[in-house]
Structures are given as C-alpha cells and as structure tokens.
Amino acid sequence: MGSSVRMFAIIQLLRTARALHRAKHCQQFGGDQRTVYLDIAVLQAPRVLIEGAVGVGYVMRAGFDLPPINFDVEEAEAITVDLAMIMLTGDKGLKRAAQKLADATPLSNMLFASSWGTPEPPSIDLSDVRKAIREEQKINITYKNAEEVESARTILPVAIAYH
C-alpha cells in the first residue's frame, strides 16, 4: 500500500473512531509502528486535526470532515450559487452544512446570489423534518390555517420543497 493511500486509510479510521487508536491499529494499512508515527506527523503538518501522542493513541478532533477541495471556475461558481440558495431556505441545519462546505473550499468571490429568501421558521427545525423523511418516520405538528385556527396533526412527510 502506498504512503498516500495508507495516510488516507488512517484518516478514515480516525475520523470514524469513538475512542483512541494506537499505532498498532493502523499497521493494518502497511508499515510498522514507526511508519505510522511518521505518517501521522506528516498528516498533522498541514493541519489535519489529529490529536494524541506516541504510546497513548490518536483520535481525529471534531470538525475535520472535509479536506480543502479545489474546483475549476465554473464548478466554483455553481457551488457558490447553490450554497447561496441553501442559505435562503430558512433551514438552519442546511445553512450550517452549507457554511461547512463553503469553509472547506475556496469558492468564487466574483459571483454573487440574491440575499433575499425565506426566514427561518420560529417554531420548527427543518432538520427534524428532513430526518423524519430520511427515516420514514411520522412526526407530530401543530399549525394555524389561514383563519388562524390551530390544528394538531400526525404526518408522514415525504418531501420538502424550497421555492
């Protein structure tokens, strides 16, 4: 296994870990313990968020999910527009995810999208609705109709449309 493939495998192992991993756990990707120590040192140099020490173990610090990504001009412009549109949905979970993607890569600073959109709903987190859709789960909602009459329902959401 080449060193770049081995380092990527180490990142994947540490990224999904719930506890510290010692160098011996990483030897499955090739090389001895010293090689693993050197690989981790190389990964830490460009700010890969690996914490730990020789003899103790290693773990990936929360927040490291995407390495910096480079796009050509048209790809960057497409993503800039997409992320700007997501920021207008009123869905704070998607906005958080869009910001994370924007932070992970240099995008276009020459292209702008409209800043008007839908405000965040004050009484519901659309992340919960998207989760219910993914998991095919019913949710309980309370809403007011056009005449301000309140009603409670149990629904099985199938989609969210952003317009």
C-alpha positions as CSV (number, residue, x, y, z in Angstrom):
1,M,0.0,0.0,0.0
2,G,1.5,3.4,-1.0
3,S,2.0,6.1,1.6
4,S,-0.8,8.4,0.4
5,V,-3.3,5.5,0.3
6,R,-2.1,4.5,3.8
7,M,-2.4,8.0,5.1
8,F,-5.9,8.3,3.7
9,A,-6.9,5.0,5.3
10,I,-5.5,6.3,8.7
11,I,-7.6,9.4,8.3
12,Q,-10.7,7.4,7.6
13,L,-10.1,5.1,10.6
14,L,-9.5,8.0,13.0
15,R,-12.4,10.0,11.5
16,T,-14.9,7.3,12.4
17,A,-13.3,6.3,15.7
18,R,-15.2,6.6,19.0
19,A,-12.0,6.1,21.1
20,L,-8.3,6.5,20.8
21,H,-6.5,4.3,18.3
22,R,-2.9,3.2,18.9
23,A,-0.4,2.9,16.1
24,K,-0.7,-0.9,16.1
25,H,-4.4,-0.4,15.0
26,C,-3.1,1.5,11.9
27,Q,-0.5,-1.1,11.0
28,Q,-3.2,-3.0,9.1
29,F,-2.7,-0.4,6.3
30,G,1.0,-1.3,5.9
31,G,4.3,-0.4,7.6
32,D,5.5,-0.7,11.1
33,Q,4.6,1.4,14.1
34,R,7.4,3.9,13.3
35,T,5.9,4.3,9.8
36,V,2.5,5.0,11.3
37,Y,4.1,7.6,13.7
38,L,5.8,9.3,10.7
39,D,2.5,9.2,8.6
40,I,0.6,10.9,11.5
41,A,3.3,13.5,11.9
42,V,3.1,14.2,8.1
43,L,-0.7,14.5,8.3
44,Q,-0.5,16.8,11.3
45,A,1.8,19.2,9.5
46,P,-0.8,20.6,7.0
47,R,-3.3,21.0,10.0
48,V,-5.1,17.6,9.8
49,L,-6.8,17.7,13.2
50,I,-5.2,14.5,14.7
51,E,-4.6,14.7,18.4
52,G,-2.7,12.2,20.5
53,A,0.8,11.1,21.3
54,V,3.2,8.2,20.8
55,G,2.3,5.4,23.3
56,V,-1.1,7.0,24.1
57,G,-3.1,6.8,20.9
58,Y,-4.6,9.1,18.3
59,V,-8.1,10.5,17.5
60,M,-9.4,12.9,14.9
61,R,-10.6,16.1,16.5
62,A,-14.2,17.0,15.9
63,G,-14.7,19.3,12.9
64,F,-12.4,17.6,10.4
65,D,-14.6,16.0,7.8
66,L,-13.5,17.5,4.5
67,P,-10.0,18.4,3.3
68,P,-9.7,21.5,1.2
69,I,-11.1,20.9,-2.2
70,N,-10.2,22.8,-5.4
71,F,-12.7,23.4,-8.2
72,D,-12.3,25.0,-11.6
73,V,-14.0,28.4,-12.1
74,E,-17.4,27.1,-13.4
75,E,-17.6,24.5,-10.6
76,A,-16.8,27.1,-8.0
77,E,-19.5,29.4,-9.5
78,A,-22.1,26.7,-9.5
79,I,-21.3,25.8,-5.9
80,T,-21.3,29.5,-4.9
81,V,-24.9,29.9,-6.3
82,D,-26.0,26.6,-4.8
83,L,-24.7,27.5,-1.3
84,A,-26.2,31.0,-1.5
85,M,-29.6,29.4,-2.4
86,I,-29.3,27.0,0.6
87,M,-28.7,30.0,2.9
88,L,-32.1,31.3,1.8
89,T,-34.1,28.2,2.6
90,G,-34.8,29.1,6.2
91,D,-33.4,25.7,7.2
92,K,-30.8,26.3,9.9
93,G,-29.4,22.7,9.6
94,L,-28.8,23.1,5.8
95,K,-27.3,26.5,6.4
96,R,-24.9,25.0,8.9
97,A,-23.9,22.3,6.4
98,A,-23.6,24.9,3.5
99,Q,-21.3,27.0,5.7
100,K,-19.1,24.0,6.4
101,L,-18.8,23.3,2.7
102,A,-18.0,26.9,2.0
103,D,-15.3,26.8,4.6
104,A,-13.8,23.6,3.2
105,T,-13.0,25.1,-0.2
106,P,-12.2,28.3,-1.9
107,L,-15.2,29.3,-4.0
108,S,-15.9,32.2,-6.3
109,N,-15.6,35.7,-5.0
110,M,-16.6,37.1,-8.3
111,L,-20.2,35.8,-8.3
112,F,-23.0,36.8,-6.0
113,A,-26.5,35.5,-5.5
114,S,-29.5,37.3,-4.1
115,S,-29.7,37.8,-0.4
116,W,-33.5,37.6,0.0
117,G,-35.2,34.4,0.8
118,T,-37.3,32.6,3.4
119,P,-36.8,33.4,7.1
120,E,-36.1,30.6,9.5
121,P,-39.3,29.2,10.9
122,P,-39.5,30.2,14.5
123,S,-41.1,27.1,15.9
124,I,-39.7,24.1,13.9
125,D,-36.3,22.9,13.0
126,L,-36.4,21.7,9.4
127,S,-33.5,19.4,10.2
128,D,-36.1,17.3,12.2
129,V,-38.4,17.2,9.2
130,R,-35.6,16.1,6.8
131,K,-34.6,13.4,9.4
132,A,-38.2,12.1,9.5
133,I,-38.2,12.0,5.7
134,R,-34.9,10.0,5.6
135,E,-36.1,7.6,8.3
136,E,-39.6,7.4,7.0
137,Q,-41.0,8.4,10.4
138,K,-44.2,10.2,11.4
139,I,-44.0,13.5,13.2
140,N,-46.5,15.5,15.2
141,I,-47.1,19.1,14.2
142,T,-49.3,21.9,15.3
143,Y,-50.1,24.7,12.8
144,K,-52.6,27.5,12.1
145,N,-54.6,27.8,8.9
146,A,-55.3,31.0,7.0
147,E,-58.1,31.8,9.5
148,E,-55.7,31.4,12.4
149,V,-57.4,28.2,13.6
150,E,-54.9,25.9,15.3
151,S,-54.8,22.2,14.5
152,A,-52.7,19.3,15.5
153,R,-51.7,16.5,13.1
154,T,-49.5,13.5,12.9
155,I,-48.0,13.4,9.4
156,L,-45.6,11.3,7.4
157,P,-43.5,13.9,5.5
158,V,-42.3,12.7,2.1
159,A,-40.5,15.9,0.8
160,I,-39.6,19.5,1.4
161,A,-39.8,21.9,-1.5
162,Y,-37.7,25.1,-1.3
163,H,-39.0,27.8,-3.6
